[in-house]
Amino acid sequence: MLARKKLRDNTELRNIYINEDLTKNRSKLALEARKLKKANKIADTWTHDGRVLVRENGSTPMARDGKIHTINNLNDLGKFLRITISRIPATTDPRSDASPQAMAQAAID
């Protein structure tokens, strides 16, 4: 943690990022969280000790007073879109592309 702080505080090393080795599922969650941040649905997102964390939008766009949430699944991210994402078996309709990831992406767009 101290090394990470030193890198962050060093102005000459602003373009260096530290990536955690996440599971495939958590990596997807982190990607979807970054998409929500880009769409201004959440204030910030990061990973720590393998967990995906997001900060709600605060009282003002630049405020850092929003509550921090741990994201464990797509439904947790769906709360920021005001939707519920449910698992749809792939065998229900072979022509359908209605995967939970596609539904989340459509809601973001």
C-alpha positions as CSV (number, residue, x, y, z in Angstrom):
1,M,0.0,0.0,0.0
2,L,2.8,2.4,0.8
3,A,4.4,1.8,-2.6
4,R,1.1,2.5,-4.3
5,K,0.8,5.8,-2.4
6,K,4.3,6.8,-3.4
7,L,3.6,6.1,-7.1
8,R,0.3,8.1,-6.9
9,D,1.9,11.1,-5.2
10,N,4.9,11.2,-7.6
11,T,4.0,13.7,-10.3
12,E,6.6,12.3,-12.8
13,L,4.9,8.9,-12.7
14,R,1.2,10.0,-13.3
15,N,0.8,7.6,-16.3
16,I,1.6,4.5,-14.3
17,Y,-1.3,2.3,-13.2
18,I,-1.3,-0.7,-10.9
19,N,-3.6,-3.5,-12.1
20,E,-4.8,-6.3,-9.8
21,D,-5.0,-9.9,-10.9
22,L,-8.8,-10.3,-10.7
23,T,-10.9,-13.4,-11.4
24,K,-12.8,-13.4,-14.7
25,N,-16.1,-12.6,-13.1
26,R,-14.7,-9.7,-11.0
27,S,-12.8,-8.4,-14.1
28,K,-16.1,-8.2,-15.9
29,L,-17.7,-6.4,-13.0
30,A,-14.9,-3.9,-12.9
31,L,-15.3,-3.3,-16.6
32,E,-19.0,-2.7,-16.3
33,A,-18.4,-0.4,-13.3
34,R,-15.9,1.6,-15.4
35,K,-18.6,2.0,-18.1
36,L,-21.0,3.3,-15.5
37,K,-18.4,5.8,-14.4
38,K,-17.9,7.0,-18.0
39,A,-21.6,7.4,-18.3
40,N,-21.6,9.5,-15.0
41,K,-23.9,7.0,-13.3
42,I,-21.4,6.6,-10.4
43,A,-18.7,9.0,-9.1
44,D,-15.7,6.5,-9.0
45,T,-14.7,2.9,-9.2
46,W,-11.6,0.9,-8.2
47,T,-10.5,-2.5,-7.0
48,H,-8.9,-3.3,-3.7
49,D,-7.8,-6.7,-2.5
50,G,-9.8,-8.4,-5.3
51,R,-13.0,-6.5,-4.6
52,V,-14.8,-4.1,-6.9
53,L,-15.8,-0.9,-5.2
54,V,-17.8,2.1,-6.5
55,R,-18.7,5.5,-5.0
56,E,-22.2,6.8,-5.5
57,N,-22.5,10.3,-7.0
58,G,-22.4,12.8,-4.2
59,S,-24.3,15.9,-3.4
60,T,-22.5,17.7,-6.3
61,P,-20.7,16.2,-9.3
62,M,-17.2,16.8,-7.9
63,A,-18.1,16.0,-4.3
64,R,-16.5,12.9,-2.8
65,D,-19.2,12.4,-0.2
66,G,-21.1,9.6,-2.0
67,K,-21.4,6.3,-0.2
68,I,-19.0,3.5,-1.1
69,H,-20.4,0.1,-2.2
70,T,-18.8,-3.3,-2.7
71,I,-20.0,-4.8,-6.0
72,N,-20.4,-8.6,-5.9
73,N,-22.6,-9.2,-9.0
74,L,-24.3,-7.4,-11.9
75,N,-27.5,-6.8,-9.8
76,D,-25.3,-4.7,-7.5
77,L,-24.4,-2.5,-10.4
78,G,-28.0,-2.5,-11.7
79,K,-28.9,-0.6,-8.5
80,F,-27.1,2.4,-10.0
81,L,-29.2,2.1,-13.2
82,R,-32.4,1.5,-11.3
83,I,-32.9,-1.9,-13.0
84,T,-32.6,-5.5,-11.9
85,I,-30.5,-7.8,-14.0
86,S,-31.5,-11.4,-13.8
87,R,-29.9,-14.5,-15.2
88,I,-31.6,-15.7,-18.4
89,P,-30.8,-19.3,-19.4
90,A,-29.1,-19.4,-22.8
91,T,-31.4,-22.2,-24.0
92,T,-34.6,-20.2,-23.7
93,D,-34.3,-18.7,-27.2
94,P,-31.3,-19.5,-29.3
95,R,-31.9,-16.5,-31.5
96,S,-31.9,-14.1,-28.5
97,D,-28.9,-12.1,-27.5
98,A,-30.5,-11.1,-24.1
99,S,-27.6,-12.0,-21.9
100,P,-27.3,-10.1,-18.6
101,Q,-24.2,-8.4,-19.9
102,A,-26.1,-7.3,-23.1
103,M,-29.0,-6.0,-20.9
104,A,-26.6,-4.0,-18.7
105,Q,-24.9,-2.6,-21.8
106,A,-28.2,-1.6,-23.3
107,A,-29.2,0.1,-20.1
108,I,-25.9,2.1,-20.0
109,D,-26.2,3.2,-23.6
